[in-house]
């Protein structure tokens, strides 16, 4: 095979739509059809305009979780991180627009420091990612409570306009989620750094043997994840006029669920950020669908948990082997 042919094969492989994207897209289409039949109010313009900004925030948080999971970890500091960033950009300015930019810069600085701490604990001290990030999460909650005292404050008008103003009928917050997904997809799938990042996640030992700085990529995953959490926190602080001090609690399980539903393996390696972002829309519309049916909050949480389990089963089970096995049994029964 010539060099040109090899390049064409690699290019076509990168252009292929992932299995996760196909699955999630089919799920979204089916869910909207079911919503139109059984809960029409869930797809009304008012309902969709209320749901999409939160889907965008979940998509951005899911993108950060995707990066961490690609490196074989799980980031449980999501709740404390998002809550802290929301506090910084709302409690800090205290409704004064001139204080907003310094507060946002402080939030991003806190995100970078948090990412470095998470990455160092996992890579340098060899702590399990769950234990390390859970400990950092408690630390972040302590800082958040020290700053705010748990008392809610209203967001600034400037931040509210930044996230809630509309272009072509959609809030700017939705466009921010789309932009983050597009940029991350290009970085992972179209750049050398992105391909090396996936190689490190797939097999750290082999990557180390080839001379790649494994630790840098792993720490970078946690830092980039925190930056994405910060973006989501800033947007969330503008979308909600008076956010609570625990605004990030709702993102822990869903952030993992969207990654799994998007087809990214929990063992690390290749990631599919666009599919993760679309899975966020699926989960939020599913939540809206269940809410429109009048189901209690506890049942809604169970539905999301079941979706996560189904997502794991969908990609973990070798369905081709299962079909072959049942097909062989069927032929045996027919022959008998």
C-alpha positions as CSV (number, residue, x, y, z in Angstrom):
1,X,0.0,0.0,0.0
2,X,1.4,3.4,-1.0
3,X,2.0,6.3,1.4
4,X,-0.9,8.2,-0.3
5,X,-3.3,5.3,0.3
6,X,-2.3,5.0,3.9
7,X,-3.0,8.7,4.4
8,X,-6.4,8.3,2.8
9,X,-7.2,5.4,5.1
10,X,-6.2,7.3,8.2
11,X,-8.2,10.4,7.0
12,X,-11.3,8.3,6.3
13,X,-11.0,6.6,9.7
14,X,-11.0,10.0,11.5
15,X,-14.0,11.1,9.4
16,X,-16.1,8.2,10.4
17,X,-19.1,8.8,12.6
18,X,-18.6,6.9,15.9
19,X,-20.9,4.1,17.0
20,X,-21.7,6.2,20.1
21,X,-22.8,9.2,18.0
22,X,-25.1,7.0,15.9
23,X,-26.6,5.4,19.0
24,X,-27.1,8.7,20.8
25,X,-28.5,10.4,17.8
26,X,-31.0,7.6,17.3
27,X,-31.9,7.8,21.0
28,X,-32.5,11.6,20.8
29,X,-34.8,11.2,17.7
30,X,-36.7,8.4,19.3
31,X,-37.0,10.4,22.6
32,X,-38.4,13.4,20.8
33,X,-40.9,11.3,19.0
34,X,-42.0,9.7,22.2
35,X,-42.2,13.1,23.9
36,X,-44.4,14.4,21.1
37,X,-46.8,11.5,21.6
38,X,-46.9,11.0,25.3
39,X,-45.8,14.4,26.7
40,X,-46.3,17.2,24.1
41,X,-45.6,19.9,26.7
42,X,-42.0,18.7,27.1
43,X,-41.2,19.8,23.5
44,X,-43.1,23.1,23.6
45,X,-41.0,26.2,22.8
46,X,-41.2,27.4,26.4
47,X,-40.0,24.0,27.7
48,X,-37.2,23.7,25.2
49,X,-35.9,27.3,25.8
50,X,-35.8,26.4,29.5
51,X,-34.1,23.1,29.0
52,X,-31.4,23.9,26.4
53,X,-29.2,26.2,28.5
54,X,-28.9,23.5,31.2
55,X,-28.2,20.9,28.5
56,X,-25.4,23.1,27.3
57,X,-24.0,23.3,30.8
58,X,-24.2,19.6,31.2
59,X,-22.6,19.1,27.8
60,X,-19.6,21.3,28.8
61,X,-19.2,19.5,32.1
62,X,-19.5,16.2,30.2
63,X,-16.7,17.3,27.9
64,X,-14.4,17.8,30.8
65,X,-15.4,14.4,32.3
66,X,-14.7,12.8,28.9
67,X,-11.1,14.0,29.0
68,X,-10.5,12.6,32.4
69,X,-12.1,9.3,31.6
70,X,-10.0,9.1,28.4
71,X,-7.0,8.9,30.8
72,X,-8.5,6.1,32.7
73,X,-9.8,8.2,35.7
74,X,-13.1,9.6,37.0
75,X,-13.4,13.1,38.3
76,X,-15.7,13.3,41.3
77,X,-14.7,16.9,42.1
78,X,-17.3,18.1,39.6
79,X,-19.9,19.1,42.2
80,X,-17.5,21.1,44.4
81,X,-15.8,22.7,41.3
82,X,-19.0,23.9,39.6
83,X,-20.4,25.1,42.9
84,X,-17.3,27.0,43.8
85,X,-17.0,28.6,40.3
86,X,-20.7,29.7,40.5
87,X,-20.1,31.2,43.9
88,X,-17.0,33.1,42.7
89,X,-18.8,34.7,39.7
90,X,-22.0,35.6,41.6
91,X,-21.0,36.1,45.3
92,X,-17.8,37.9,44.3
93,X,-19.3,40.7,42.2
94,X,-22.3,41.0,44.4
95,X,-24.4,42.4,41.5
96,X,-21.7,44.9,40.5
97,X,-20.9,44.6,36.8
98,X,-17.5,46.2,37.2
99,X,-16.4,43.3,39.5
100,X,-17.5,40.6,37.1
101,X,-14.3,40.2,34.9
102,X,-11.9,40.0,38.0
103,X,-14.3,37.4,39.5
104,X,-14.3,35.4,36.2
105,X,-10.5,35.5,36.1
106,X,-10.3,34.4,39.7
107,X,-12.7,31.5,38.9
108,X,-10.4,30.3,36.0
109,X,-7.3,30.7,38.2
110,X,-9.0,28.5,40.8
111,X,-9.9,26.0,38.1
112,X,-6.3,25.7,37.0
113,X,-5.1,25.3,40.5
114,X,-7.7,22.6,41.2
115,X,-6.8,20.7,38.0
116,X,-3.1,20.7,39.0
117,X,-3.9,19.4,42.4
118,X,-6.1,16.6,41.0
119,X,-3.6,15.7,38.4
120,X,-0.7,15.7,40.8
121,X,-2.5,13.5,43.3
122,X,-3.3,11.0,40.6
123,X,-0.1,10.9,38.7
124,X,2.6,11.8,41.3
125,X,1.2,10.2,44.4
126,X,-0.5,7.4,42.5
127,X,-3.8,7.8,44.4
128,X,-6.9,6.3,42.9
129,X,-8.7,9.0,40.9
130,X,-11.9,8.4,42.8
131,X,-10.3,8.9,46.2
132,X,-8.2,11.8,45.1
133,X,-10.9,13.8,43.4
134,X,-13.4,13.0,46.2
135,X,-11.0,14.5,48.7
136,X,-10.4,17.6,46.5
137,X,-14.2,17.9,46.2
138,X,-14.6,18.2,50.0
139,X,-11.8,20.8,50.0
140,X,-13.6,22.8,47.3
141,X,-16.9,22.7,49.3
142,X,-15.0,24.0,52.3
143,X,-13.6,26.9,50.3
144,X,-17.0,27.6,48.8
145,X,-18.7,27.7,52.2
146,X,-15.9,30.0,53.6
147,X,-16.5,32.4,50.7
148,X,-20.3,32.5,50.6
149,X,-21.5,31.1,54.0
150,X,-24.1,29.3,51.9
151,X,-26.2,32.4,51.3
152,X,-27.4,32.9,47.8
153,X,-26.9,36.1,45.8
154,X,-28.3,37.3,42.5
155,X,-26.1,37.3,39.4
156,X,-25.0,40.5,37.7
157,X,-27.0,42.0,34.8
158,X,-23.9,41.7,32.6
159,X,-23.5,38.0,33.2
160,X,-27.2,37.4,32.7
161,X,-27.1,39.2,29.3
162,X,-23.9,37.3,28.3
163,X,-25.7,34.0,28.7
164,X,-29.4,34.7,28.1
165,X,-29.4,37.0,25.1
166,X,-30.6,35.3,22.0
167,X,-29.3,35.0,18.4
168,X,-31.5,33.3,15.8
169,X,-33.9,32.4,18.6
170,X,-31.4,30.5,20.7
171,X,-29.7,31.7,24.0
172,X,-26.0,32.4,23.7
173,X,-25.4,29.7,26.4
174,X,-26.5,27.0,23.9
175,X,-24.0,28.3,21.3
176,X,-21.2,28.3,24.0
177,X,-21.9,24.6,24.5
178,X,-21.8,23.9,20.8
179,X,-18.5,25.8,20.4
180,X,-16.8,23.9,23.2
181,X,-17.9,20.6,21.7
182,X,-16.6,21.6,18.2
183,X,-13.3,22.9,19.5
184,X,-12.6,19.9,21.6
185,X,-13.5,17.5,18.8
186,X,-11.1,19.2,16.4
187,X,-8.3,19.2,19.0
188,X,-8.8,15.5,19.8
189,X,-9.4,14.2,16.2
190,X,-7.5,16.6,14.0
191,X,-4.3,17.5,15.9
192,X,-1.1,15.6,16.8
193,X,-1.6,16.5,20.5
194,X,-5.1,15.0,20.4
195,X,-3.9,11.8,18.9
196,X,-1.1,11.5,21.4
197,X,-3.5,12.3,24.2
198,X,-5.7,9.3,23.1
199,X,-2.6,7.1,22.7
200,X,-1.6,7.9,26.3
201,X,-5.0,7.1,27.6
202,X,-5.2,3.8,25.7
203,X,-1.9,2.5,26.8
204,X,0.3,4.6,29.1
205,X,3.1,2.2,29.2
206,X,3.4,1.9,25.5
207,X,3.2,5.7,25.2
208,X,5.9,6.1,27.8
209,X,8.1,3.6,25.9
210,X,7.7,5.8,22.7
211,X,8.9,8.9,24.6
212,X,5.6,10.6,25.3
213,X,5.4,12.7,28.5
214,X,2.6,10.6,30.0
215,X,2.3,12.6,33.2
216,X,1.9,15.9,31.3
217,X,-1.0,14.5,29.3
218,X,-2.7,13.0,32.4
219,X,-2.3,16.2,34.4
220,X,-3.4,18.2,31.4
221,X,-6.6,16.2,31.3
222,X,-7.5,17.3,34.8
223,X,-6.6,20.9,34.2
224,X,-8.6,21.1,30.9
225,X,-11.5,19.4,32.7
226,X,-11.6,22.0,35.4
227,X,-11.4,24.8,32.8
228,X,-14.5,23.3,31.1
229,X,-16.2,23.0,34.5
230,X,-15.4,26.7,35.1
231,X,-16.9,27.7,31.7
232,X,-20.1,25.7,32.7
233,X,-20.1,27.4,36.1
234,X,-19.8,30.9,34.6
235,X,-22.7,30.1,32.2
236,X,-24.8,28.5,35.0
237,X,-24.2,31.6,37.1
238,X,-25.8,33.7,34.3
239,X,-28.6,31.4,33.4
240,X,-29.9,31.1,36.9
241,X,-30.8,34.5,38.4
242,X,-30.1,33.4,42.0
243,X,-28.1,30.2,42.0
244,X,-27.6,28.2,45.2
245,X,-24.3,27.4,46.9
246,X,-24.6,23.7,45.9
247,X,-25.4,24.2,42.2
248,X,-22.9,21.6,41.1
249,X,-24.5,18.7,42.9
250,X,-26.7,17.8,40.0
251,X,-23.8,17.2,37.6
252,X,-21.9,14.3,39.2
253,X,-23.8,11.3,38.0
254,X,-25.1,12.9,34.7
255,X,-21.5,13.9,33.8
256,X,-20.4,10.3,33.8
257,X,-23.6,9.1,32.2
258,X,-23.2,11.4,29.1
259,X,-19.6,10.1,28.6
260,X,-20.7,6.5,28.8
261,X,-23.8,7.1,26.6
262,X,-21.5,8.8,24.1
263,X,-19.4,5.7,23.7
264,X,-16.2,6.6,25.5
265,X,-14.8,3.6,27.3
266,X,-14.4,3.9,31.1
267,X,-11.0,2.1,30.6
268,X,-9.6,5.1,28.7
269,X,-8.4,5.6,25.2
270,X,-10.4,7.1,22.4
271,X,-13.0,9.7,23.3
272,X,-16.0,11.1,21.5
273,X,-16.7,14.6,22.8
274,X,-19.4,15.4,20.2
275,X,-21.3,12.3,21.2
276,X,-21.0,13.2,24.9
277,X,-22.4,16.6,24.2
278,X,-25.4,15.1,22.3
279,X,-25.9,12.7,25.1
280,X,-26.3,15.7,27.4
281,X,-29.2,16.8,25.3
282,X,-30.7,13.3,25.5
283,X,-30.5,13.2,29.3
284,X,-31.9,16.7,29.8
285,X,-34.8,16.0,27.4
286,X,-35.4,12.6,29.1
287,X,-35.5,14.5,32.4
288,X,-38.0,17.0,30.9
289,X,-40.1,14.1,29.5
290,X,-40.3,12.4,32.8
291,X,-41.0,15.7,34.6
292,X,-43.9,16.4,32.2
293,X,-45.4,13.0,33.1
294,X,-45.6,14.1,36.8
295,X,-43.0,11.6,38.1
296,X,-41.4,12.4,41.4
297,X,-37.7,13.6,41.6
298,X,-36.6,10.3,43.1
299,X,-37.9,8.3,40.1
300,X,-36.3,10.8,37.7
301,X,-32.9,10.0,39.4
302,X,-33.6,6.3,39.0
303,X,-34.3,6.8,35.3
304,X,-31.0,8.5,34.8
305,X,-29.2,5.7,36.7
306,X,-31.0,3.1,34.5
307,X,-29.9,5.0,31.4
308,X,-26.3,4.9,32.7
309,X,-26.5,1.1,33.2
310,X,-28.0,0.6,29.7
311,X,-25.2,2.7,28.2
312,X,-22.6,0.6,29.9
313,X,-24.3,-2.6,28.7
314,X,-24.7,-1.3,25.2
315,X,-21.0,-0.8,24.7
316,X,-19.6,-3.4,27.1
317,X,-21.5,-6.4,25.8
318,X,-20.3,-8.1,22.6
319,X,-23.7,-8.0,20.9
320,X,-22.3,-9.6,17.7
321,X,-21.3,-12.6,19.6
322,X,-24.7,-12.7,21.4
323,X,-26.5,-12.6,18.1
324,X,-24.3,-15.3,16.7
325,X,-24.9,-17.5,19.7
326,X,-28.7,-17.1,19.7
327,X,-28.7,-17.5,15.9
328,X,-26.8,-20.8,16.2
329,X,-29.2,-22.1,18.8
330,X,-32.1,-21.1,16.6
331,X,-30.7,-23.1,13.7
332,X,-30.1,-26.1,16.0
333,X,-33.8,-25.9,17.1
334,X,-35.0,-25.7,13.5
335,X,-32.8,-28.6,12.5
336,X,-34.2,-30.7,15.4
